[in-house]
């Protein structure tokens, strides 16, 4: 069998296609129409009440940027919550590992656990931190939170951002 409906690369929104420079050479007018009137409106999803404090902080940090780029809709709540909670878990486990590594007892360090027999094993805290990192990277990739995804985005800097604050008004007169 040659494949099924899940074969191939996942579809990308018109915003992402334009940010990447329209590699598929789709009609610019069609892409712009979809950007102006998206099938799923750009909006912040409601924040789940079950998020930890660290996850709430991450949510509040990234949602404004996602809205600005047009990369989030009200339907993306679960994917965004998964990312934020994975980041919060990673931060919590990294703090525990750092605290354990700073203690004198080297048999129960945060990164490597040494048993009475001399055998060494990656500690459960390191395993949990590694798992949280994988979950955050996987969920974040859906929103372009990886260096490779950002490298492919061709965003345009606003003209005013090219000049120091005192020259922005002059730049706005000449470039608008």
N, C-alpha and C positions, 0 to 999 in steps of 0.2 A: 504494500500500500504506500502511496506516495506521500501521504500526510493527512492531516485532518484540519479542523477549523482552528486549532491551536498552533499550527505550524507557522514558521516565519517570525519576523520581528513584530513586536506589538505596535499598534497604531500610535501615532503621536498627534498631539493637538496642533492646530494651526499656529498658535503662538510659538510652540517649540520648533515647528518646521521653519518659521520665519527667523527665529533666533539662530538657528543652525545655518541660515543662508539658503533655505529652500533646496536641499540636496536632491529631492525628487523631481524638481523642475515642474511643480504643479502650477496651475494658473494663479498668478499673483492676486488677481481680482477675487477669485474664489476663496483664497486664503484670507484676504482682508475682510471679505464678507463674513466669514466664519469668526474672525477675531472681533468684528464689530457686533455680531449677533451670535454668540456661541450657543451651541445646543444645550450646554450646561453652564449657567451663569457663573461668573467669577464671584465668589463670596466666601467669607470665612465660615467654616463649619462650626456648629455649636461645640464648645469645649466640654468634654465629658467631666462629670463631677467626681469621678473616681480617680482622677490623676493625682499622683503625688506632688508635693510642693515643687520638687526639682523639675518634674515633667510640665507643670503649669508654667514655670519660668521659661522653659525651652519653647513651649507653645507660644507664649507671648513674645518671645524673641524672634521666631521665624515667620509667624503668620503675616505680619505687615509686609515683609519682603515678598512672600509668596503672592499676596494680593497685588502688590505693585507689579510683579512680573506676569500676573494673570495665570499662575500655575496651580491654583487651588479653587475648589468649588465646595459647596455645602455638602456634597456627596463624599468628600474625602476625609471625613472625620475619623474613621477607623484607621486608615493608613497613617494619618498624621498623629493620632494618639499612640499608635504602635511605635512610631519613630520617637516621639517625645518620652515615652516611658522607657524605651530601651536606652536612650541617652541618660536618663535619670538613674537607671540601674547601673550603667557603666560608671557614672560618676561616684555613686555610692560604693561600689566594689573597689574602685581605684583608691578612694579615701581609706577604706579598711586595709587594703594591701599596704599602702604607704605607712599607716599607723603600725601595722604588724612588723613591717620591715625595720622600723625605727626602734623596736624593742630589742633588748639584749638577748633574749632566748632565741637562738638561731634554729632550734629544732622545729619551731612553729612559725616560721617566717611567712609572709603573705604570698610570696611567689612560689617557693619550693618548700615542701614539707619533708623533713628528714626523720625516718623511723629509727627505732632502737637498733635495728639490724644494720643500719647504715644506708639502707635503700632510700632513694630520693624520688619524689613524685611532685608533679605540679599540684599546688594546693587547690582545694575546692574553690577558694576565692578567686584565684587566677582563672580557673575554668569558667566560673560564672561571669567574670569580667570579659573574658574572650567571647563567650556566648552573647552577652549584651552588646558587645562591639559588632559582632556579625549581624545581630538583629537590627541594630541602628543603621548599619551600612546598607543592609538589604532594603529596609523600609525607606531610608533616605534616598536611595537611588531612584525611587518612584517620583521624587520631586526634584531630581537633578542635584542632589547633595554630594556628588562625588567629583573629584578633580577632572576625571575624563568627561563627565557630562558638562561641566563648566567650560572645559576647553573647547567643546563643540558649539557652545552658545556664542553667538556673535552679537553681543549687546552694544548699543551705541551709547556713548557717554553724552550726557546733556551738555550743551555748550557752556552753560554757566559753571559747570563743574571743572572746566578746563582752566579757569582763571581764579586768582585769589578773590576773597570776599569783596574787596574794595573795587574790583574791576568787573563785577558781575553785571551791574547796571549798564555799563558801556558795552559789554559783550551782548547783552540782551537787545540793545538798540541795533547793533550791526548784524546780528545773526538771526533775528526773528523776522 
